[in-house]
Amino acid sequence: MCRKMSKENYSVDRLKKSVHYLWMDIKSAKWVIIFIIAYFVFLKNFLYSTCPLVILTGFPCPMCGMTRAGFALLRLNFGEAFHIHPFIYPIIFMIVIFCINRYLLLKKTPEWMKWCMIFLLASMVLFYIWRMYRYFPGEPPMSYYYNNAASCFFRTFVIR
């Protein structure tokens, strides 16, 4: 016998599925989440940067400034976030679209979103090249960090 589901039951069932998907995603990525938290805690407390490229070479990467821009957004300082890294907005937009598709609409990631991410990453690399040409070495995040691993290695072992 097929019973008709009320709108209320349908909404509760959909909410349960959404929470289940979110919980399963968190469980499947738990080691990644733990590693990222440990990574940030360790590097923030013991080194001068959380960016591996900065630590190794002293040069900023295409994502440099993204964490600061994210924290500026959390403080509702939209202009500062844009000034630090303007790509914070399209990345947040893509995350919101992904979460709506995955957890509210209960759909797979659409194909167009994958192409948008590829375009976004390519645009970030081009923006990085322009920023390096225009602003490097300048104010953070486009600064050179002298106490990087490569320069310490060369000062210690190569240049004597």
BAGU-101679 format. One line per 8 residues: number of its first residue (from 0); their letters; for each residue x, z, y of N, C-alpha, C, CB. Coordinates in pm, 1 decimal. Each point is the difference from the previous one (the first is absolute). Glycine has a CB too. Example, Ala and Ser with C-alpha at 12.3 -4.5 7.8 and 13.67 -1.06 7.14 Angstrom:
BEGIN
0 = as = 1319.0 780.0 -569.0 -89.0 0.0 119.0 90.0 0.0 120.0 -189.2 124.6 -117.3 ~ 154.2 -196.6 222.3 82.0 6.0 119.0 -77.0 73.0 109.0 118.4 -214.5 -62.8
END
This chain:
BEGIN
0 = mcrkmske = 84.4 0.0 -118.0 -84.4 0.0 118.0 88.9 0.0 124.3 -184.9 122.2 -124.5 ~ 154.1 -212.5 211.7 79.2 -14.7 122.2 -67.0 78.7 111.6 82.6 -228.8 -72.0 ~ -10.8 324.8 123.9 -60.7 76.2 109.8 64.0 -43.1 130.7 -47.6 196.9 -152.2 ~ -33.7 -199.0 253.3 45.4 -44.3 130.3 72.4 114.3 70.1 -190.6 -164.8 14.9 ~ 305.4 132.5 40.7 80.3 100.4 67.0 -43.8 9.9 146.0 194.8 -43.7 -156.6 ~ -214.6 166.1 203.9 -38.2 18.2 139.9 120.8 -25.7 89.4 -177.4 168.2 -65.3 ~ 151.5 -187.7 193.8 108.8 -23.2 95.0 94.4 118.7 5.2 -150.2 -146.9 134.0 ~ 94.7 264.8 -144.4 81.5 121.1 4.3 93.0 6.9 -120.5 -182.2 117.7 125.9
8 = nysvdrlk = 127.6 -143.0 -244.6 82.6 0.6 -121.4 104.7 -110.6 4.5 -192.6 94.4 -129.5 ~ 155.7 -209.4 182.5 93.0 -111.6 11.7 116.0 37.0 92.5 -188.5 -162.6 -40.4 ~ 157.6 226.9 152.5 103.5 41.6 94.9 92.6 103.8 -61.0 -156.1 -48.3 187.9 ~ 99.9 144.0 -260.2 81.3 103.3 -65.0 88.3 -63.3 -107.0 -178.2 173.5 44.9 ~ 122.0 -265.8 -122.5 77.3 -67.2 -103.3 115.0 -81.3 61.1 -206.0 -9.7 -144.4 ~ 178.7 -57.9 252.9 101.9 -78.8 69.5 109.1 89.5 57.3 -172.9 -172.5 54.5 ~ 133.4 286.8 1.4 96.6 95.2 52.8 87.8 54.1 -112.0 -159.2 60.7 184.2 ~ 99.3 -30.7 -297.9 77.7 48.2 -114.8 100.8 -104.9 -45.7 -194.2 142.3 -70.7
16 = ksvhylwm = 152.7 -268.3 67.8 91.5 -107.3 -38.8 113.8 -12.9 101.0 -189.4 -120.6 -113.2 ~ 157.4 130.1 240.9 102.3 -10.0 103.9 102.7 111.4 -13.8 -166.6 -107.1 152.7 ~ 118.3 228.3 -171.7 89.9 115.2 -15.7 81.0 -15.4 -128.2 -161.2 148.9 126.1 ~ 97.5 -198.7 -231.2 71.2 -22.8 -126.4 112.1 -102.4 18.2 -210.2 54.7 -127.5 ~ 184.0 -165.8 195.7 103.3 -101.3 25.9 115.4 59.1 81.0 -176.0 -180.0 -6.3 ~ 141.7 256.8 108.2 103.2 61.3 83.3 84.8 96.2 -82.5 -148.3 -22.7 202.0 ~ 83.2 105.6 -282.6 71.9 96.7 -83.4 88.9 -70.6 -102.5 -188.3 163.4 30.7 ~ 138.3 -269.9 -91.1 79.6 -74.8 -97.6 120.5 -66.3 67.3 -207.4 -40.2 -137.4
24 = diksakwv = 189.1 -10.9 257.7 113.0 -59.8 73.3 104.9 105.1 34.2 -154.3 -173.6 94.6 ~ 109.0 291.6 -52.7 93.5 108.0 31.4 74.1 43.7 -126.1 -148.4 76.2 189.2 ~ 75.0 -61.4 -299.9 63.8 40.6 -126.0 101.4 -103.1 -47.6 -206.8 125.2 -60.5 ~ 175.1 -251.9 73.1 92.3 -103.3 -47.9 123.0 -12.3 89.4 -194.3 -122.1 -97.4 ~ 183.2 166.3 221.9 113.2 -8.7 93.2 60.3 136.8 30.6 -104.4 -203.2 99.0 ~ 76.4 303.6 -181.1 43.3 136.3 33.7 151.1 11.8 11.1 -201.6 86.1 -114.9 ~ 277.8 -153.1 26.8 145.9 11.1 8.2 53.9 -71.2 123.0 11.2 13.9 -248.8 ~ -74.7 -122.2 287.3 39.8 -69.6 122.5 -27.0 88.6 120.6 -47.8 -223.4 -106.7
32 = iifiiayf = -68.4 286.9 109.2 -35.9 89.0 110.7 96.1 118.3 6.9 -241.1 -68.2 -22.5 ~ 271.0 127.7 -92.9 94.0 113.1 -3.4 138.0 -44.1 47.5 -128.9 103.5 -190.3 ~ 174.4 -220.7 144.5 130.4 -50.9 42.2 5.0 -23.8 150.6 27.4 -105.5 -224.6 ~ -132.3 45.1 280.6 -1.6 -28.1 144.1 2.7 129.5 80.3 -127.0 -212.5 -42.7 ~ 50.2 311.0 1.2 0.9 129.3 70.1 138.0 64.3 -8.8 -245.1 30.8 -50.3 ~ 303.9 -28.9 -69.1 134.0 58.2 -17.7 103.4 -77.6 80.7 -63.8 78.9 -230.1 ~ 51.8 -210.5 232.1 90.4 -85.5 75.7 -2.0 36.3 148.3 -35.4 -183.6 -167.3 ~ -84.1 191.0 225.4 -10.9 31.2 141.6 46.9 142.3 30.1 -190.3 -160.9 16.5
40 = vflknfly = 155.3 256.2 -100.4 42.6 138.3 22.3 151.3 10.3 -6.2 -215.1 83.9 -97.2 ~ 276.5 -143.3 -5.4 145.2 7.0 -14.4 70.8 -67.8 116.1 -27.4 4.2 -247.4 ~ -10.0 -129.1 276.7 70.3 -73.3 104.8 -23.3 59.1 138.2 -19.4 -203.6 -139.1 ~ -98.8 250.8 164.2 -29.2 58.1 131.8 77.6 129.9 20.6 -229.0 -104.1 -5.3 ~ 250.7 180.7 -100.8 69.6 127.8 13.4 151.3 -12.0 -8.5 -198.9 106.4 -96.8 ~ 251.2 -208.4 28.4 143.1 -5.5 -23.3 70.4 -118.0 66.7 -45.3 113.6 -212.1 ~ -26.2 -216.9 250.3 61.6 -115.4 64.6 -70.2 -27.1 133.0 63.8 -98.0 -225.1 ~ -11.5 5.1 299.9 -51.1 -28.7 133.9 -111.8 -102.8 1.1 223.4 55.1 86.3
48 = stcplvil = -255.1 -115.5 -201.0 -102.1 -104.1 -4.6 -68.8 0.5 -136.2 130.6 -139.1 165.2 ~ -248.1 79.4 -170.3 -68.5 -17.7 -127.5 8.0 -144.9 -47.2 -154.1 188.5 59.0 ~ 217.4 -273.7 18.5 11.6 -141.9 -33.3 128.2 -23.6 -79.9 -129.4 -63.8 208.7 ~ 117.9 12.1 -331.8 120.8 -21.1 -79.7 96.7 -101.7 61.7 -135.1 56.4 -200.0 ~ 83.7 -158.3 268.1 88.2 -98.2 62.8 80.7 63.5 112.4 -161.8 -181.9 -58.7 ~ 99.4 267.2 136.0 70.1 70.2 107.7 107.0 92.6 -57.7 -206.8 -12.1 144.3 ~ 173.5 82.2 -250.2 94.6 93.2 -61.6 120.6 -76.3 -54.7 -189.1 157.4 -58.2 ~ 164.8 -272.2 -4.2 109.0 -75.4 -61.6 80.7 -82.4 99.7 -135.7 -8.2 -205.5
56 = tgfpcpmc = 68.3 -63.1 295.4 69.9 -94.1 87.3 0.3 38.3 147.5 -61.1 -172.3 -161.8 ~ -31.5 255.3 204.0 -11.7 34.4 141.3 -91.7 -92.5 77.4 226.3 91.8 -14.3 ~ -267.7 -202.2 -48.2 -88.0 -95.6 66.2 -146.5 30.9 -30.6 180.8 -174.0 -12.6 ~ -269.3 152.5 108.6 -142.4 21.5 -26.6 -55.4 -109.8 -90.5 -23.8 115.0 222.3 ~ -84.2 -82.9 -292.1 -64.8 -98.0 -88.3 -128.3 -50.5 68.4 95.8 114.0 -209.6 ~ -162.3 -215.2 151.9 -124.5 -48.5 60.8 -109.5 106.3 11.7 56.9 -221.5 -91.5 ~ -53.3 323.5 6.4 -101.6 105.9 4.6 40.9 117.7 88.6 -69.1 -67.5 -228.8 ~ 192.7 66.4 279.8 47.0 113.8 79.4 -93.0 24.3 119.2 237.8 -48.6 -70.3
64 = gmtragfa = -278.8 171.5 84.0 -91.8 39.0 105.5 -143.3 12.9 -48.5 149.6 -111.8 160.3 ~ -177.5 64.7 -280.5 -137.3 3.2 -50.5 -49.5 143.8 -18.8 40.2 -220.2 -113.9 ~ 45.8 309.5 65.0 -40.0 139.7 -18.7 -29.7 64.2 135.2 140.0 15.2 -209.6 ~ -52.6 -39.6 307.0 -23.8 54.1 134.7 -126.8 -56.9 61.3 245.9 27.4 29.9 ~ -270.4 -156.0 -52.3 -122.7 -61.5 50.9 -123.1 61.0 -67.3 125.8 -213.7 45.0 ~ -116.3 241.2 -174.3 -110.4 63.8 -70.7 -29.0 139.3 53.6 59.2 -132.0 -201.7 ~ 47.6 209.1 228.1 -20.5 133.1 57.0 -55.5 -8.1 142.1 186.7 86.7 -142.5 ~ -147.7 -187.2 218.3 -56.4 -19.9 134.1 -149.6 -30.0 -10.7 223.3 -85.6 85.2
72 = llrlnfge = -262.9 6.7 -184.9 -142.5 -26.1 -21.5 -75.8 127.1 -35.6 57.1 -230.8 -74.3 ~ 4.6 314.6 -8.4 -65.0 126.8 -36.4 -18.3 90.1 122.4 100.8 -16.4 -229.8 ~ -12.4 3.2 327.9 -13.6 75.4 125.5 -91.5 -72.1 99.4 229.6 94.8 -35.9 ~ -288.3 -208.3 -8.9 -88.7 -84.5 81.3 72.0 -59.2 120.5 -192.7 139.7 -73.5 ~ 321.8 -162.4 60.7 78.7 -61.8 105.1 19.6 -147.1 -38.1 118.2 220.9 58.0 ~ -220.8 -301.6 -30.5 -5.1 -137.6 -46.0 104.9 -88.1 66.9 -241.7 31.4 -42.4 ~ 267.1 -10.3 169.6 100.3 -79.1 70.9 140.4 24.6 -53.5 -145.0 6.6 201.7 ~ 177.1 119.0 -225.6 132.1 32.8 -54.4 16.0 -58.9 -139.9 4.9 212.0 136.2
80 = afhihpfi = -109.2 -205.3 -216.8 5.4 -57.0 -134.7 27.0 -150.1 6.9 -158.7 177.3 -82.9 ~ 92.0 -246.0 173.5 21.5 -143.9 15.3 140.7 -28.9 49.6 -243.7 -30.8 46.6 ~ 293.0 112.3 45.4 135.5 -18.7 54.4 106.4 20.4 -107.6 -81.8 76.6 224.5 ~ 63.4 22.6 -309.5 98.6 29.1 -104.0 0.9 -109.6 -106.1 -29.9 245.6 41.2 ~ -87.2 -282.1 -91.3 -9.6 -107.4 -100.4 -140.8 -58.4 2.0 176.1 111.4 -145.0 ~ -193.4 -228.6 207.1 -133.8 -57.9 13.9 -66.3 -37.5 -132.8 74.1 -84.0 219.2 ~ 2.5 71.6 -326.0 -58.2 -36.7 -128.7 -70.5 116.8 -67.8 177.5 -170.9 -23.2 ~ -177.7 287.7 85.8 -72.8 113.5 -56.8 -149.7 -31.8 -6.1 174.7 160.4 89.7
88 = ypiifmiv = -225.6 -232.9 8.8 -143.8 -28.8 4.4 -44.6 -96.3 -110.8 8.2 37.9 246.4 ~ 60.0 -151.7 -268.5 -44.1 -84.1 -111.7 17.6 67.6 -136.1 58.5 -198.3 137.6 ~ 43.3 282.5 -151.5 18.8 69.2 -127.3 -112.9 99.8 -23.3 249.3 -28.1 20.2 ~ -285.3 104.3 82.9 -113.1 93.3 -11.8 -128.4 -77.4 -30.5 111.7 161.0 161.0 ~ -131.1 -273.8 -95.4 -118.4 -83.3 -24.0 -5.3 -45.4 -146.5 5.7 -77.8 240.9 ~ 107.6 33.5 -294.0 3.5 -44.9 -140.0 -26.4 116.1 -96.1 162.5 -180.8 64.1 ~ -112.2 298.4 -32.4 -25.1 117.5 -84.4 -149.0 34.7 0.6 232.7 86.6 48.1 ~ -293.9 -91.4 69.6 -143.8 29.6 10.0 -81.4 -102.3 -78.3 36.2 104.0 226.1
96 = ifcinryl = -3.5 -232.6 -212.8 -71.4 -104.4 -74.3 16.0 20.5 -150.4 35.2 -160.3 190.7 ~ 87.0 194.2 -234.6 23.8 26.0 -142.4 -85.8 117.1 -48.2 235.6 -87.7 22.5 ~ -235.7 198.2 54.5 -76.5 118.9 -41.1 -149.9 -27.4 -3.0 178.7 144.4 97.4 ~ -228.2 -221.3 -2.2 -142.7 -34.8 -0.4 -33.4 -81.3 -124.5 -4.5 2.1 252.3 ~ 87.3 -103.0 -281.4 -24.6 -82.3 -119.8 11.0 80.9 -127.5 86.8 -197.2 122.0 ~ 15.2 279.7 -131.9 28.5 71.3 -125.3 -94.4 117.3 -22.7 237.9 -67.5 22.4 ~ -261.8 147.1 81.9 -70.1 127.3 -20.9 -144.6 1.6 48.6 219.2 107.5 19.9 ~ -256.6 -194.7 70.2 -140.1 -2.3 44.0 -78.1 -113.8 -64.8 70.8 101.2 216.7
104 = llkktpew = -12.3 -221.4 -215.4 -68.4 -114.0 -60.3 28.7 -12.2 -149.4 11.9 -115.8 219.9 ~ 87.8 190.2 -268.5 39.5 2.5 -141.2 34.9 -139.3 -50.9 -146.7 199.1 -34.3 ~ 223.3 -273.2 116.4 41.9 -135.0 -35.5 151.6 -5.1 -11.5 -201.9 -97.5 115.5 ~ 249.9 -7.3 -179.7 144.1 -23.5 -6.8 48.5 -52.9 134.1 -13.3 -46.5 -248.1 ~ 145.0 53.1 266.7 58.7 -49.8 123.9 -22.8 -150.6 9.7 174.4 184.0 -2.7 ~ -232.1 -230.4 113.7 -24.8 -143.8 13.6 131.7 -78.4 12.8 -221.5 51.3 109.8 ~ 218.8 -174.5 -154.2 119.5 -86.2 1.5 50.1 -23.1 142.6 -80.8 -112.2 -209.6 ~ -11.3 98.4 305.9 41.9 -25.3 137.4 80.9 115.3 55.6 -201.3 -140.9 32.4
112 = mkwcmifl = 176.8 262.8 -82.9 72.3 116.5 50.3 146.9 -4.8 -42.7 -212.8 134.7 -7.3 ~ 237.9 -185.4 -111.1 137.9 -15.0 -46.6 75.9 -98.0 89.0 -73.1 50.4 -235.7 ~ 8.0 -160.0 271.8 63.7 -97.7 87.9 20.2 57.0 140.4 -104.1 -184.9 -133.7 ~ 11.3 265.8 179.0 16.5 66.0 130.1 119.8 94.8 -1.0 -247.4 -17.6 38.5 ~ 266.8 88.2 -150.0 115.7 90.1 -10.6 130.9 -77.8 0.2 -140.5 162.7 -127.5 ~ 145.0 -276.5 59.6 120.2 -83.9 1.1 27.8 -49.0 141.3 -43.3 -71.0 -237.8 ~ -60.8 25.2 307.4 15.6 -44.3 138.5 44.2 115.8 89.4 -175.8 -176.1 -37.0 ~ 119.8 293.5 15.1 35.6 117.7 78.6 146.7 36.8 -20.8 -236.9 81.7 -16.4
120 = lasmvlfy = 283.2 -82.6 -107.3 140.4 32.0 -28.0 94.2 -104.3 59.6 -71.2 114.6 -210.6 ~ 35.7 -242.1 200.3 82.7 -105.4 60.1 3.8 15.3 152.2 -57.7 -155.5 -190.6 ~ -55.4 189.1 249.6 -5.5 21.8 145.5 85.7 119.2 40.3 -231.0 -97.3 5.7 ~ 230.8 200.8 -87.8 82.0 117.8 30.7 148.4 -34.0 -3.1 -178.2 147.4 -95.8 ~ 219.3 -230.4 2.3 140.9 -40.4 -6.9 37.1 -82.0 124.1 -9.6 0.0 -253.7 ~ -76.9 -93.0 294.3 26.0 -78.2 120.9 3.7 89.6 123.8 -110.5 -198.6 -106.8 ~ 19.7 292.6 114.5 -1.9 95.1 110.9 127.0 84.6 0.6 -251.2 5.7 -9.3 ~ 298.0 33.4 -108.2 123.9 76.7 -13.8 119.1 -79.4 54.1 -95.4 117.3 -201.8
128 = iwrmyryf = 102.6 -244.3 165.0 109.8 -84.7 48.5 -4.7 -8.9 152.0 -2.8 -132.9 -214.6 ~ -115.6 112.1 269.4 -13.7 -6.9 145.6 37.2 133.5 64.1 -181.0 -173.0 -25.2 ~ 135.1 282.0 -33.7 29.2 133.8 54.0 148.6 31.7 -6.7 -227.5 75.0 -69.5 ~ 292.7 -115.9 -38.9 144.6 20.4 -11.2 72.9 -80.1 107.2 -22.6 40.0 -247.7 ~ -19.8 -163.2 270.6 62.1 -83.8 102.2 -23.6 56.1 139.9 -30.0 -198.7 -148.8 ~ -89.9 242.4 174.3 -39.9 42.5 135.2 43.7 142.6 33.8 -194.0 -153.3 -19.4 ~ 180.3 246.8 -73.9 15.4 141.2 34.1 117.9 71.1 -66.0 -241.3 -0.1 30.4 ~ 300.1 -58.4 -132.7 105.6 71.1 -72.5 132.0 -7.9 74.4 -116.0 -48.9 -215.5
136 = pgeppmsy = 198.9 147.8 222.5 -30.3 140.2 -27.3 -59.2 63.7 124.1 185.5 12.8 -169.7 ~ -294.6 46.2 153.9 -69.8 59.4 113.4 -61.3 132.2 -38.3 -45.8 -226.1 91.0 ~ -70.5 248.6 -35.3 -68.2 125.8 -28.8 -59.1 -3.4 -140.0 -50.8 31.0 244.1 ~ 32.8 85.3 -304.6 -58.3 4.1 -134.5 -136.8 -66.7 -1.6 125.4 211.7 -48.0 ~ -159.2 -281.0 -54.0 64.8 -9.3 -129.7 105.9 -108.8 -9.5 -208.1 86.0 -94.5 ~ 234.2 -159.1 200.3 97.4 -109.2 -5.9 138.7 48.9 43.2 -184.2 -166.4 46.1 ~ 230.4 270.5 -111.3 129.3 60.3 29.3 93.1 -17.5 -118.7 -108.7 166.4 153.7 ~ 238.7 -157.6 -123.9 99.0 1.6 -106.6 40.0 145.2 -22.7 84.5 -234.5 57.7
144 = yynnaasc = -83.0 276.0 -182.7 35.4 137.2 -34.1 141.6 0.4 -57.1 -243.5 60.9 -44.4 ~ 335.7 0.3 115.5 141.8 -8.2 -32.1 40.0 78.7 -124.3 39.5 -30.8 240.2 ~ -107.9 135.5 -272.4 36.8 80.9 -116.5 -67.1 -48.9 -127.9 30.6 194.3 152.2 ~ -31.5 -324.6 -173.4 -60.5 -54.9 -120.6 100.9 -0.6 -113.5 -154.0 -141.2 138.8 ~ 105.1 120.7 -260.6 84.7 7.5 -119.2 107.9 -108.0 -0.7 -193.1 96.2 -124.8 ~ 158.9 -217.2 165.8 97.7 -109.6 -2.0 114.9 26.7 96.0 -182.4 -159.4 -60.5 ~ 152.0 202.2 182.9 108.4 25.1 95.5 83.8 120.6 -41.7 -140.7 -98.6 182.4 ~ 79.5 200.0 -239.7 76.6 115.6 -50.5 91.8 -43.5 -113.6 -187.3 156.3 65.0
152 = ffrtfvir = 137.4 -243.5 -153.0 81.2 -50.6 -110.1 120.0 -77.7 53.9 -204.4 -11.6 -146.9 ~ 180.6 -78.5 243.2 108.8 -80.1 54.8 100.8 85.5 76.5 -156.5 -193.5 14.5 ~ 107.5 292.0 60.2 92.8 89.1 72.4 83.3 82.1 -97.3 -160.8 11.9 192.3 ~ 102.5 26.2 -304.5 69.8 86.2 -95.9 95.8 -76.4 -89.5 -195.5 149.5 4.2 ~ 149.9 -262.6 -58.6 78.3 -66.5 -104.1 67.7 -129.6 43.3 -155.1 101.2 -158.7 ~ 98.1 -174.4 252.3 52.9 -131.9 31.9 91.2 4.4 122.0 -205.1 -102.4 -98.2 ~ 158.0 160.1 204.2 76.1 4.4 125.5 77.5 130.5 5.3 -171.5 -144.2 118.9 ~ 301.2 134.1 -134.7 83.7 120.6 4.3 114.3 -19.3 91.8 -63.5 56.2 -228.7
END
